[in-house]
Amino acid sequence: MHVIAYSTPNRPDWTWRIINNAGEVVEESRSRFPTISAAVSEGTGRMKSLNLKDTTTAAKPGRRSTSHLRRR
């Protein structure tokens, strides 16, 4: 599992997300933080408190289906 922090141009403050190895969102903060380090620190603490084991596997890079391109 990983903690990421992000912000958007419309809301320049930071929020965190916990994602699993497959890239799926496990949990997202509702709070906003003034710095990226504050968001990551809070998210890391939350991830540890959840005590979840990630059993997913990472998607292999370059192995995405292109079937959607052939339907055009």
PDB file of N, H, CA, C and O in Angstrom:
ATOM      1  N   MET A   1       0.848  -1.171   0.000  1.00  0.00           N
ATOM      2  CA  MET A   1       0.000   0.000   0.000  1.00  0.00           C
ATOM      3  C   MET A   1       0.889   1.227   0.000  1.00  0.00           C
ATOM      4  O   MET A   1       2.025   1.199   0.472  1.00  0.00           O
ATOM      5  N   HIS A   2       0.344   2.299  -0.539  1.00  0.00           N
ATOM      6  H   HIS A   2      -0.579   2.322  -0.923  1.00  0.00           H
ATOM      7  CA  HIS A   2       1.101   3.529  -0.686  1.00  0.00           C
ATOM      8  C   HIS A   2       0.225   4.712  -0.301  1.00  0.00           C
ATOM      9  O   HIS A   2      -0.999   4.659  -0.418  1.00  0.00           O
ATOM     10  N   VAL A   3       0.862   5.770   0.154  1.00  0.00           N
ATOM     11  H   VAL A   3       1.857   5.813   0.249  1.00  0.00           H
ATOM     12  CA  VAL A   3       0.168   7.025   0.435  1.00  0.00           C
ATOM     13  C   VAL A   3       0.640   8.041  -0.596  1.00  0.00           C
ATOM     14  O   VAL A   3       1.840   8.235  -0.793  1.00  0.00           O
ATOM     15  N   ILE A   4      -0.309   8.676  -1.240  1.00  0.00           N
ATOM     16  H   ILE A   4      -1.284   8.519  -1.080  1.00  0.00           H
ATOM     17  CA  ILE A   4       0.025   9.759  -2.170  1.00  0.00           C
ATOM     18  C   ILE A   4      -0.674  11.019  -1.691  1.00  0.00           C
ATOM     19  O   ILE A   4      -1.677  10.951  -0.981  1.00  0.00           O
ATOM     20  N   ALA A   5      -0.148  12.151  -2.077  1.00  0.00           N
ATOM     21  H   ALA A   5       0.667  12.205  -2.654  1.00  0.00           H
ATOM     22  CA  ALA A   5      -0.789  13.431  -1.772  1.00  0.00           C
ATOM     23  C   ALA A   5      -0.992  14.161  -3.085  1.00  0.00           C
ATOM     24  O   ALA A   5      -0.179  14.047  -4.002  1.00  0.00           O
ATOM     25  N   TYR A   6      -2.075  14.910  -3.171  1.00  0.00           N
ATOM     26  H   TYR A   6      -2.735  15.004  -2.426  1.00  0.00           H
ATOM     27  CA  TYR A   6      -2.346  15.650  -4.398  1.00  0.00           C
ATOM     28  C   TYR A   6      -3.064  16.958  -4.070  1.00  0.00           C
ATOM     29  O   TYR A   6      -3.651  17.125  -3.001  1.00  0.00           O
ATOM     30  N   SER A   7      -2.996  17.855  -5.011  1.00  0.00           N
ATOM     31  H   SER A   7      -2.519  17.719  -5.880  1.00  0.00           H
ATOM     32  CA  SER A   7      -3.748  19.103  -4.933  1.00  0.00           C
ATOM     33  C   SER A   7      -4.216  19.420  -6.343  1.00  0.00           C
ATOM     34  O   SER A   7      -3.732  18.835  -7.311  1.00  0.00           O
ATOM     35  N   THR A   8      -5.142  20.332  -6.455  1.00  0.00           N
ATOM     36  H   THR A   8      -5.535  20.808  -5.668  1.00  0.00           H
ATOM     37  CA  THR A   8      -5.650  20.745  -7.766  1.00  0.00           C
ATOM     38  C   THR A   8      -5.530  22.258  -7.891  1.00  0.00           C
ATOM     39  O   THR A   8      -5.442  22.956  -6.880  1.00  0.00           O
ATOM     40  N   PRO A   9      -5.525  22.765  -9.099  1.00  0.00           N
ATOM     41  CA  PRO A   9      -5.431  24.220  -9.267  1.00  0.00           C
ATOM     42  C   PRO A   9      -6.564  24.977  -8.575  1.00  0.00           C
ATOM     43  O   PRO A   9      -6.359  26.080  -8.070  1.00  0.00           O
ATOM     44  N   ASN A  10      -7.751  24.389  -8.552  1.00  0.00           N
ATOM     45  H   ASN A  10      -7.918  23.493  -8.962  1.00  0.00           H
ATOM     46  CA  ASN A  10      -8.891  25.052  -7.910  1.00  0.00           C
ATOM     47  C   ASN A  10      -8.798  25.025  -6.395  1.00  0.00           C
ATOM     48  O   ASN A  10      -9.333  25.904  -5.720  1.00  0.00           O
ATOM     49  N   ARG A  11      -8.115  24.010  -5.857  1.00  0.00           N
ATOM     50  H   ARG A  11      -7.680  23.296  -6.406  1.00  0.00           H
ATOM     51  CA  ARG A  11      -7.935  23.875  -4.405  1.00  0.00           C
ATOM     52  C   ARG A  11      -6.477  23.552  -4.156  1.00  0.00           C
ATOM     53  O   ARG A  11      -6.100  22.380  -4.154  1.00  0.00           O
ATOM     54  N   PRO A  12      -5.648  24.561  -3.945  1.00  0.00           N
ATOM     55  CA  PRO A  12      -4.205  24.338  -3.841  1.00  0.00           C
ATOM     56  C   PRO A  12      -3.744  23.664  -2.552  1.00  0.00           C
ATOM     57  O   PRO A  12      -2.559  23.361  -2.411  1.00  0.00           O
ATOM     58  N   ASP A  13      -4.652  23.424  -1.611  1.00  0.00           N
ATOM     59  H   ASP A  13      -5.614  23.671  -1.725  1.00  0.00           H
ATOM     60  CA  ASP A  13      -4.243  22.693  -0.417  1.00  0.00           C
ATOM     61  C   ASP A  13      -4.156  21.198  -0.755  1.00  0.00           C
ATOM     62  O   ASP A  13      -4.636  20.764  -1.802  1.00  0.00           O
ATOM     63  N   TRP A  14      -3.546  20.426   0.133  1.00  0.00           N
ATOM     64  H   TRP A  14      -3.156  20.779   0.983  1.00  0.00           H
ATOM     65  CA  TRP A  14      -3.217  19.026  -0.135  1.00  0.00           C
ATOM     66  C   TRP A  14      -4.165  18.068   0.567  1.00  0.00           C
ATOM     67  O   TRP A  14      -4.691  18.375   1.637  1.00  0.00           O
ATOM     68  N   THR A  15      -4.381  16.914  -0.034  1.00  0.00           N
ATOM     69  H   THR A  15      -3.954  16.665  -0.903  1.00  0.00           H
ATOM     70  CA  THR A  15      -5.136  15.830   0.567  1.00  0.00           C
ATOM     71  C   THR A  15      -4.404  14.519   0.278  1.00  0.00           C
ATOM     72  O   THR A  15      -3.589  14.462  -0.642  1.00  0.00           O
ATOM     73  N   TRP A  16      -4.681  13.471   1.045  1.00  0.00           N
ATOM     74  H   TRP A  16      -5.344  13.517   1.793  1.00  0.00           H
ATOM     75  CA  TRP A  16      -3.970  12.209   0.834  1.00  0.00           C
ATOM     76  C   TRP A  16      -4.916  11.123   0.373  1.00  0.00           C
ATOM     77  O   TRP A  16      -6.125  11.180   0.597  1.00  0.00           O
ATOM     78  N   ARG A  17      -4.331  10.130  -0.278  1.00  0.00           N
ATOM     79  H   ARG A  17      -3.349  10.083  -0.460  1.00  0.00           H
ATOM     80  CA  ARG A  17      -5.042   8.912  -0.662  1.00  0.00           C
ATOM     81  C   ARG A  17      -4.174   7.715  -0.314  1.00  0.00           C
ATOM     82  O   ARG A  17      -2.954   7.753  -0.472  1.00  0.00           O
ATOM     83  N   ILE A  18      -4.802   6.666   0.152  1.00  0.00           N
ATOM     84  H   ILE A  18      -5.793   6.635   0.280  1.00  0.00           H
ATOM     85  CA  ILE A  18      -4.121   5.389   0.346  1.00  0.00           C
ATOM     86  C   ILE A  18      -4.536   4.525  -0.844  1.00  0.00           C
ATOM     87  O   ILE A  18      -5.724   4.329  -1.098  1.00  0.00           O
ATOM     88  N   ILE A  19      -3.547   4.015  -1.563  1.00  0.00           N
ATOM     89  H   ILE A  19      -2.582   4.174  -1.357  1.00  0.00           H
ATOM     90  CA  ILE A  19      -3.835   3.170  -2.717  1.00  0.00           C
ATOM     91  C   ILE A  19      -3.141   1.821  -2.542  1.00  0.00           C
ATOM     92  O   ILE A  19      -2.104   1.720  -1.887  1.00  0.00           O
ATOM     93  N   ASN A  20      -3.733   0.789  -3.141  1.00  0.00           N
ATOM     94  H   ASN A  20      -4.576   0.871  -3.673  1.00  0.00           H
ATOM     95  CA  ASN A  20      -3.105  -0.525  -3.078  1.00  0.00           C
ATOM     96  C   ASN A  20      -2.183  -0.706  -4.280  1.00  0.00           C
ATOM     97  O   ASN A  20      -2.053   0.195  -5.109  1.00  0.00           O
ATOM     98  N   ASN A  21      -1.547  -1.866  -4.372  1.00  0.00           N
ATOM     99  H   ASN A  21      -1.652  -2.597  -3.698  1.00  0.00           H
ATOM    100  CA  ASN A  21      -0.590  -2.101  -5.452  1.00  0.00           C
ATOM    101  C   ASN A  21      -1.234  -2.126  -6.827  1.00  0.00           C
ATOM    102  O   ASN A  21      -0.548  -1.932  -7.830  1.00  0.00           O
ATOM    103  N   ALA A  22      -2.537  -2.361  -6.895  1.00  0.00           N
ATOM    104  H   ALA A  22      -3.095  -2.519  -6.080  1.00  0.00           H
ATOM    105  CA  ALA A  22      -3.244  -2.362  -8.172  1.00  0.00           C
ATOM    106  C   ALA A  22      -3.656  -0.949  -8.582  1.00  0.00           C
ATOM    107  O   ALA A  22      -4.207  -0.756  -9.665  1.00  0.00           O
ATOM    108  N   GLY A  23      -3.393   0.043  -7.723  1.00  0.00           N
ATOM    109  H   GLY A  23      -2.945  -0.113  -6.843  1.00  0.00           H
ATOM    110  CA  GLY A  23      -3.742   1.427  -8.034  1.00  0.00           C
ATOM    111  C   GLY A  23      -5.142   1.821  -7.620  1.00  0.00           C
ATOM    112  O   GLY A  23      -5.603   2.908  -7.969  1.00  0.00           O
ATOM    113  N   GLU A  24      -5.829   0.962  -6.882  1.00  0.00           N
ATOM    114  H   GLU A  24      -5.454   0.079  -6.599  1.00  0.00           H
ATOM    115  CA  GLU A  24      -7.185   1.255  -6.439  1.00  0.00           C
ATOM    116  C   GLU A  24      -7.139   2.081  -5.153  1.00  0.00           C
ATOM    117  O   GLU A  24      -6.286   1.863  -4.292  1.00  0.00           O
ATOM    118  N   VAL A  25      -8.068   3.032  -5.035  1.00  0.00           N
ATOM    119  H   VAL A  25      -8.761   3.209  -5.734  1.00  0.00           H
ATOM    120  CA  VAL A  25      -8.129   3.874  -3.835  1.00  0.00           C
ATOM    121  C   VAL A  25      -8.743   3.077  -2.693  1.00  0.00           C
ATOM    122  O   VAL A  25      -9.852   2.557  -2.817  1.00  0.00           O
ATOM    123  N   VAL A  26      -8.024   2.983  -1.587  1.00  0.00           N
ATOM    124  H   VAL A  26      -7.124   3.406  -1.486  1.00  0.00           H
ATOM    125  CA  VAL A  26      -8.504   2.297  -0.391  1.00  0.00           C
ATOM    126  C   VAL A  26      -9.232   3.297   0.503  1.00  0.00           C
ATOM    127  O   VAL A  26     -10.313   3.008   1.016  1.00  0.00           O
ATOM    128  N   GLU A  27      -8.640   4.464   0.684  1.00  0.00           N
ATOM    129  H   GLU A  27      -7.761   4.699   0.267  1.00  0.00           H
ATOM    130  CA  GLU A  27      -9.246   5.506   1.503  1.00  0.00           C
ATOM    131  C   GLU A  27      -8.689   6.854   1.080  1.00  0.00           C
ATOM    132  O   GLU A  27      -7.561   6.958   0.598  1.00  0.00           O
ATOM    133  N   GLU A  28      -9.504   7.885   1.273  1.00  0.00           N
ATOM    134  H   GLU A  28     -10.420   7.801   1.665  1.00  0.00           H
ATOM    135  CA  GLU A  28      -9.102   9.250   0.917  1.00  0.00           C
ATOM    136  C   GLU A  28      -9.467  10.183   2.063  1.00  0.00           C
ATOM    137  O   GLU A  28     -10.504  10.018   2.706  1.00  0.00           O
ATOM    138  N   SER A  29      -8.610  11.157   2.311  1.00  0.00           N
ATOM    139  H   SER A  29      -7.767  11.290   1.789  1.00  0.00           H
ATOM    140  CA  SER A  29      -8.884  12.090   3.403  1.00  0.00           C
ATOM    141  C   SER A  29      -9.996  13.053   3.035  1.00  0.00           C
ATOM    142  O   SER A  29     -10.199  13.387   1.868  1.00  0.00           O
ATOM    143  N   ARG A  30     -10.697  13.483   4.042  1.00  0.00           N
ATOM    144  H   ARG A  30     -10.532  13.211   4.990  1.00  0.00           H
ATOM    145  CA  ARG A  30     -11.695  14.545   3.856  1.00  0.00           C
ATOM    146  C   ARG A  30     -11.107  15.888   4.249  1.00  0.00           C
ATOM    147  O   ARG A  30     -11.612  16.945   3.874  1.00  0.00           O
ATOM    148  N   SER A  31     -10.032  15.820   5.011  1.00  0.00           N
ATOM    149  H   SER A  31      -9.621  14.960   5.317  1.00  0.00           H
ATOM    150  CA  SER A  31      -9.366  17.047   5.483  1.00  0.00           C
ATOM    151  C   SER A  31      -8.404  17.559   4.423  1.00  0.00           C
ATOM    152  O   SER A  31      -7.954  16.805   3.560  1.00  0.00           O
ATOM    153  N   ARG A  32      -8.095  18.841   4.497  1.00  0.00           N
ATOM    154  H   ARG A  32      -8.460  19.453   5.199  1.00  0.00           H
ATOM    155  CA  ARG A  32      -7.112  19.478   3.622  1.00  0.00           C
ATOM    156  C   ARG A  32      -5.920  19.895   4.472  1.00  0.00           C
ATOM    157  O   ARG A  32      -6.069  20.202   5.655  1.00  0.00           O
ATOM    158  N   PHE A  33      -4.740  19.904   3.867  1.00  0.00           N
ATOM    159  H   PHE A  33      -4.619  19.655   2.906  1.00  0.00           H
ATOM    160  CA  PHE A  33      -3.511  20.203   4.586  1.00  0.00           C
ATOM    161  C   PHE A  33      -2.734  21.294   3.848  1.00  0.00           C
ATOM    162  O   PHE A  33      -2.777  21.359   2.620  1.00  0.00           O
ATOM    163  N   PRO A  34      -2.031  22.144   4.580  1.00  0.00           N
ATOM    164  CA  PRO A  34      -1.325  23.254   3.936  1.00  0.00           C
ATOM    165  C   PRO A  34      -0.062  22.824   3.183  1.00  0.00           C
ATOM    166  O   PRO A  34       0.385  23.526   2.275  1.00  0.00           O
ATOM    167  N   THR A  35       0.520  21.668   3.557  1.00  0.00           N
ATOM    168  H   THR A  35       0.157  21.098   4.294  1.00  0.00           H
ATOM    169  CA  THR A  35       1.750  21.220   2.895  1.00  0.00           C
ATOM    170  C   THR A  35       1.627  19.760   2.490  1.00  0.00           C
ATOM    171  O   THR A  35       0.831  19.008   3.053  1.00  0.00           O
ATOM    172  N   ILE A  36       2.422  19.373   1.509  1.00  0.00           N
ATOM    173  H   ILE A  36       3.069  19.983   1.051  1.00  0.00           H
ATOM    174  CA  ILE A  36       2.432  17.984   1.063  1.00  0.00           C
ATOM    175  C   ILE A  36       2.944  17.066   2.172  1.00  0.00           C
ATOM    176  O   ILE A  36       2.445  15.954   2.339  1.00  0.00           O
ATOM    177  N   SER A  37       3.929  17.528   2.921  1.00  0.00           N
ATOM    178  H   SER A  37       4.335  18.432   2.785  1.00  0.00           H
ATOM    179  CA  SER A  37       4.482  16.686   3.983  1.00  0.00           C
ATOM    180  C   SER A  37       3.454  16.433   5.088  1.00  0.00           C
ATOM    181  O   SER A  37       3.412  15.339   5.651  1.00  0.00           O
ATOM    182  N   ALA A  38       2.642  17.413   5.397  1.00  0.00           N
ATOM    183  H   ALA A  38       2.676  18.302   4.940  1.00  0.00           H
ATOM    184  CA  ALA A  38       1.600  17.230   6.409  1.00  0.00           C
ATOM    185  C   ALA A  38       0.566  16.214   5.931  1.00  0.00           C
ATOM    186  O   ALA A  38       0.104  15.383   6.712  1.00  0.00           O
ATOM    187  N   ALA A  39       0.204  16.278   4.660  1.00  0.00           N
ATOM    188  H   ALA A  39       0.580  16.953   4.025  1.00  0.00           H
ATOM    189  CA  ALA A  39      -0.772  15.336   4.106  1.00  0.00           C
ATOM    190  C   ALA A  39      -0.223  13.914   4.099  1.00  0.00           C
ATOM    191  O   ALA A  39      -0.919  12.982   4.502  1.00  0.00           O
ATOM    192  N   VAL A  40       1.013  13.737   3.646  1.00  0.00           N
ATOM    193  H   VAL A  40       1.578  14.494   3.318  1.00  0.00           H
ATOM    194  CA  VAL A  40       1.615  12.400   3.597  1.00  0.00           C
ATOM    195  C   VAL A  40       1.791  11.832   5.004  1.00  0.00           C
ATOM    196  O   VAL A  40       1.555  10.645   5.230  1.00  0.00           O
ATOM    197  N   SER A  41       2.199  12.664   5.937  1.00  0.00           N
ATOM    198  H   SER A  41       2.390  13.629   5.753  1.00  0.00           H
ATOM    199  CA  SER A  41       2.379  12.214   7.319  1.00  0.00           C
ATOM    200  C   SER A  41       1.060  11.726   7.909  1.00  0.00           C
ATOM    201  O   SER A  41       1.010  10.662   8.527  1.00  0.00           O
ATOM    202  N   GLU A  42       0.010  12.487   7.723  1.00  0.00           N
ATOM    203  H   GLU A  42       0.050  13.351   7.221  1.00  0.00           H
ATOM    204  CA  GLU A  42      -1.311  12.104   8.238  1.00  0.00           C
ATOM    205  C   GLU A  42      -1.802  10.830   7.549  1.00  0.00           C
ATOM    206  O   GLU A  42      -2.343   9.942   8.208  1.00  0.00           O
ATOM    207  N   GLY A  43      -1.621  10.735   6.244  1.00  0.00           N
ATOM    208  H   GLY A  43      -1.182  11.456   5.709  1.00  0.00           H
ATOM    209  CA  GLY A  43      -2.045   9.548   5.503  1.00  0.00           C
ATOM    210  C   GLY A  43      -1.272   8.304   5.906  1.00  0.00           C
ATOM    211  O   GLY A  43      -1.842   7.215   5.984  1.00  0.00           O
ATOM    212  N   THR A  44       0.009   8.457   6.160  1.00  0.00           N
ATOM    213  H   THR A  44       0.472   9.341   6.096  1.00  0.00           H
ATOM    214  CA  THR A  44       0.828   7.327   6.598  1.00  0.00           C
ATOM    215  C   THR A  44       0.364   6.821   7.962  1.00  0.00           C
ATOM    216  O   THR A  44       0.293   5.614   8.194  1.00  0.00           O
ATOM    217  N   GLY A  45       0.056   7.737   8.847  1.00  0.00           N
ATOM    218  H   GLY A  45       0.114   8.717   8.659  1.00  0.00           H
ATOM    219  CA  GLY A  45      -0.469   7.347  10.158  1.00  0.00           C
ATOM    220  C   GLY A  45      -1.789   6.599  10.031  1.00  0.00           C
ATOM    221  O   GLY A  45      -2.018   5.609  10.726  1.00  0.00           O
ATOM    222  N   ARG A  46      -2.652   7.073   9.146  1.00  0.00           N
ATOM    223  H   ARG A  46      -2.467   7.877   8.581  1.00  0.00           H
ATOM    224  CA  ARG A  46      -3.947   6.409   8.936  1.00  0.00           C
ATOM    225  C   ARG A  46      -3.751   5.021   8.333  1.00  0.00           C
ATOM    226  O   ARG A  46      -4.429   4.072   8.726  1.00  0.00           O
ATOM    227  N   MET A  47      -2.826   4.898   7.378  1.00  0.00           N
ATOM    228  H   MET A  47      -2.275   5.669   7.058  1.00  0.00           H
ATOM    229  CA  MET A  47      -2.559   3.609   6.749  1.00  0.00           C
ATOM    230  C   MET A  47      -2.080   2.604   7.793  1.00  0.00           C
ATOM    231  O   MET A  47      -2.506   1.450   7.784  1.00  0.00           O
ATOM    232  N   LYS A  48      -1.199   3.035   8.687  1.00  0.00           N
ATOM    233  H   LYS A  48      -0.853   3.973   8.694  1.00  0.00           H
ATOM    234  CA  LYS A  48      -0.700   2.143   9.738  1.00  0.00           C
ATOM    235  C   LYS A  48      -1.816   1.737  10.697  1.00  0.00           C
ATOM    236  O   LYS A  48      -1.856   0.595  11.155  1.00  0.00           O
ATOM    237  N   SER A  49      -2.721   2.665  11.003  1.00  0.00           N
ATOM    238  H   SER A  49      -2.688   3.592  10.631  1.00  0.00           H
ATOM    239  CA  SER A  49      -3.808   2.341  11.930  1.00  0.00           C
ATOM    240  C   SER A  49      -4.824   1.375  11.315  1.00  0.00           C
ATOM    241  O   SER A  49      -5.475   0.621  12.038  1.00  0.00           O
ATOM    242  N   LEU A  50      -4.962   1.391  10.000  1.00  0.00           N
ATOM    243  H   LEU A  50      -4.433   2.003   9.412  1.00  0.00           H
ATOM    244  CA  LEU A  50      -5.872   0.456   9.337  1.00  0.00           C
ATOM    245  C   LEU A  50      -5.348  -0.973   9.412  1.00  0.00           C
ATOM    246  O   LEU A  50      -6.129  -1.922   9.479  1.00  0.00           O
ATOM    247  N   ASN A  51      -4.022  -1.125   9.402  1.00  0.00           N
ATOM    248  H   ASN A  51      -3.387  -0.354   9.348  1.00  0.00           H
ATOM    249  CA  ASN A  51      -3.378  -2.425   9.538  1.00  0.00           C
ATOM    250  C   ASN A  51      -3.909  -3.439   8.514  1.00  0.00           C
ATOM    251  O   ASN A  51      -4.203  -4.585   8.855  1.00  0.00           O
ATOM    252  N   LEU A  52      -4.023  -3.002   7.268  1.00  0.00           N
ATOM    253  H   LEU A  52      -3.784  -2.071   6.990  1.00  0.00           H
ATOM    254  CA  LEU A  52      -4.501  -3.867   6.197  1.00  0.00           C
ATOM    255  C   LEU A  52      -3.338  -4.509   5.459  1.00  0.00           C
ATOM    256  O   LEU A  52      -2.271  -3.910   5.328  1.00  0.00           O
ATOM    257  N   LYS A  53      -3.545  -5.711   4.984  1.00  0.00           N
ATOM    258  H   LYS A  53      -4.412  -6.198   5.090  1.00  0.00           H
ATOM    259  CA  LYS A  53      -2.536  -6.381   4.183  1.00  0.00           C
ATOM    260  C   LYS A  53      -2.967  -6.278   2.724  1.00  0.00           C
ATOM    261  O   LYS A  53      -4.094  -6.632   2.375  1.00  0.00           O
ATOM    262  N   ASP A  54      -2.075  -5.798   1.888  1.00  0.00           N
ATOM    263  H   ASP A  54      -1.160  -5.511   2.171  1.00  0.00           H
ATOM    264  CA  ASP A  54      -2.370  -5.630   0.469  1.00  0.00           C
ATOM    265  C   ASP A  54      -2.064  -6.934  -0.250  1.00  0.00           C
ATOM    266  O   ASP A  54      -0.907  -7.342  -0.343  1.00  0.00           O
ATOM    267  N   THR A  55      -3.100  -7.583  -0.756  1.00  0.00           N
ATOM    268  H   THR A  55      -4.040  -7.251  -0.681  1.00  0.00           H
ATOM    269  CA  THR A  55      -2.918  -8.844  -1.470  1.00  0.00           C
ATOM    270  C   THR A  55      -3.016  -8.672  -2.975  1.00  0.00           C
ATOM    271  O   THR A  55      -2.975  -9.657  -3.713  1.00  0.00           O
ATOM    272  N   THR A  56      -3.146  -7.438  -3.442  1.00  0.00           N
ATOM    273  H   THR A  56      -3.179  -6.638  -2.842  1.00  0.00           H
ATOM    274  CA  THR A  56      -3.234  -7.185  -4.878  1.00  0.00           C
ATOM    275  C   THR A  56      -1.841  -7.209  -5.485  1.00  0.00           C
ATOM    276  O   THR A  56      -0.837  -7.125  -4.776  1.00  0.00           O
ATOM    277  N   THR A  57      -1.795  -7.323  -6.790  1.00  0.00           N
ATOM    278  H   THR A  57      -2.610  -7.391  -7.365  1.00  0.00           H
ATOM    279  CA  THR A  57      -0.518  -7.267  -7.496  1.00  0.00           C
ATOM    280  C   THR A  57      -0.537  -6.060  -8.426  1.00  0.00           C
ATOM    281  O   THR A  57      -1.582  -5.662  -8.940  1.00  0.00           O
ATOM    282  N   ALA A  58       0.613  -5.507  -8.622  1.00  0.00           N
ATOM    283  H   ALA A  58       1.462  -5.831  -8.205  1.00  0.00           H
ATOM    284  CA  ALA A  58       0.734  -4.336  -9.485  1.00  0.00           C
ATOM    285  C   ALA A  58       0.470  -4.730 -10.936  1.00  0.00           C
ATOM    286  O   ALA A  58       0.868  -5.806 -11.381  1.00  0.00           O
ATOM    287  N   ALA A  59      -0.193  -3.862 -11.649  1.00  0.00           N
ATOM    288  H   ALA A  59      -0.516  -2.987 -11.287  1.00  0.00           H
ATOM    289  CA  ALA A  59      -0.395  -4.085 -13.080  1.00  0.00           C
ATOM    290  C   ALA A  59       0.949  -3.984 -13.779  1.00  0.00           C
ATOM    291  O   ALA A  59       1.774  -3.137 -13.438  1.00  0.00           O
ATOM    292  N   LYS A  60       1.160  -4.836 -14.740  1.00  0.00           N
ATOM    293  H   LYS A  60       0.490  -5.525 -15.016  1.00  0.00           H
ATOM    294  CA  LYS A  60       2.433  -4.825 -15.453  1.00  0.00           C
ATOM    295  C   LYS A  60       2.441  -3.676 -16.456  1.00  0.00           C
ATOM    296  O   LYS A  60       1.517  -3.549 -17.259  1.00  0.00           O
ATOM    297  N   PRO A  61       3.469  -2.845 -16.416  1.00  0.00           N
ATOM    298  CA  PRO A  61       3.523  -1.715 -17.349  1.00  0.00           C
ATOM    299  C   PRO A  61       3.577  -2.206 -18.791  1.00  0.00           C
ATOM    300  O   PRO A  61       4.243  -3.191 -19.109  1.00  0.00           O
ATOM    301  N   GLY A  62       2.870  -1.504 -19.640  1.00  0.00           N
ATOM    302  H   GLY A  62       2.329  -0.703 -19.382  1.00  0.00           H
ATOM    303  CA  GLY A  62       2.889  -1.847 -21.059  1.00  0.00           C
ATOM    304  C   GLY A  62       1.981  -3.003 -21.421  1.00  0.00           C
ATOM    305  O   GLY A  62       1.992  -3.455 -22.566  1.00  0.00           O
ATOM    306  N   ARG A  63       1.204  -3.488 -20.486  1.00  0.00           N
ATOM    307  H   ARG A  63       1.195  -3.121 -19.555  1.00  0.00           H
ATOM    308  CA  ARG A  63       0.334  -4.638 -20.751  1.00  0.00           C
ATOM    309  C   ARG A  63      -1.137  -4.232 -20.798  1.00  0.00           C
ATOM    310  O   ARG A  63      -2.014  -5.083 -20.647  1.00  0.00           O
ATOM    311  N   ARG A  64      -1.414  -2.973 -21.001  1.00  0.00           N
ATOM    312  H   ARG A  64      -0.702  -2.282 -21.124  1.00  0.00           H
ATOM    313  CA  ARG A  64      -2.797  -2.512 -21.060  1.00  0.00           C
ATOM    314  C   ARG A  64      -3.437  -2.937 -22.360  1.00  0.00           C
ATOM    315  O   ARG A  64      -2.781  -2.972 -23.402  1.00  0.00           O
ATOM    316  N   SER A  65      -4.689  -3.254 -22.304  1.00  0.00           N
ATOM    317  H   SER A  65      -5.222  -3.226 -21.457  1.00  0.00           H
ATOM    318  CA  SER A  65      -5.426  -3.651 -23.495  1.00  0.00           C
ATOM    319  C   SER A  65      -5.587  -2.457 -24.427  1.00  0.00           C
ATOM    320  O   SER A  65      -5.794  -1.329 -23.980  1.00  0.00           O
ATOM    321  N   THR A  66      -5.490  -2.714 -25.706  1.00  0.00           N
ATOM    322  H   THR A  66      -5.321  -3.630 -26.070  1.00  0.00           H
ATOM    323  CA  THR A  66      -5.730  -1.664 -26.702  1.00  0.00           C
ATOM    324  C   THR A  66      -7.006  -1.932 -27.478  1.00  0.00           C
ATOM    325  O   THR A  66      -7.227  -1.345 -28.538  1.00  0.00           O
ATOM    326  N   SER A  67      -7.848  -2.814 -26.957  1.00  0.00           N
ATOM    327  H   SER A  67      -7.669  -3.290 -26.096  1.00  0.00           H
ATOM    328  CA  SER A  67      -9.080  -3.156 -27.674  1.00  0.00           C
ATOM    329  C   SER A  67      -9.971  -1.938 -27.892  1.00  0.00           C
ATOM    330  O   SER A  67     -10.700  -1.878 -28.882  1.00  0.00           O
ATOM    331  N   HIS A  68      -9.923  -0.971 -26.985  1.00  0.00           N
ATOM    332  H   HIS A  68      -9.331  -1.020 -26.180  1.00  0.00           H
ATOM    333  CA  HIS A  68     -10.750   0.231 -27.148  1.00  0.00           C
ATOM    334  C   HIS A  68     -10.299   1.052 -28.375  1.00  0.00           C
ATOM    335  O   HIS A  68     -11.094   1.813 -28.927  1.00  0.00           O
ATOM    336  N   LEU A  69      -9.074   0.908 -28.791  1.00  0.00           N
ATOM    337  H   LEU A  69      -8.428   0.289 -28.342  1.00  0.00           H
ATOM    338  CA  LEU A  69      -8.584   1.636 -29.963  1.00  0.00           C
ATOM    339  C   LEU A  69      -9.040   0.970 -31.260  1.00  0.00           C
ATOM    340  O   LEU A  69      -9.145   1.640 -32.288  1.00  0.00           O
ATOM    341  N   ARG A  70      -9.308  -0.311 -31.232  1.00  0.00           N
ATOM    342  H   ARG A  70      -9.223  -0.855 -30.397  1.00  0.00           H
ATOM    343  CA  ARG A  70      -9.703  -1.033 -32.444  1.00  0.00           C
ATOM    344  C   ARG A  70     -11.174  -0.869 -32.759  1.00  0.00           C
ATOM    345  O   ARG A  70     -11.606  -1.247 -33.848  1.00  0.00           O
ATOM    346  N   ARG A  71     -11.952  -0.324 -31.857  1.00  0.00           N
ATOM    347  H   ARG A  71     -11.601  -0.016 -30.972  1.00  0.00           H
ATOM    348  CA  ARG A  71     -13.400  -0.167 -32.077  1.00  0.00           C
ATOM    349  C   ARG A  71     -13.731   1.084 -32.861  1.00  0.00           C
ATOM    350  O   ARG A  71     -14.899   1.311 -33.175  1.00  0.00           O
ATOM    351  N   ARG A  72     -12.763   1.889 -33.184  1.00  0.00           N
ATOM    352  H   ARG A  72     -11.814   1.704 -32.929  1.00  0.00           H
ATOM    353  CA  ARG A  72     -13.033   3.164 -33.856  1.00  0.00           C
ATOM    354  C   ARG A  72     -13.405   2.995 -35.293  1.00  0.00           C
ATOM    355  O   ARG A  72     -13.660   3.981 -35.985  1.00  0.00           O
TER     356      ARG A  72
END
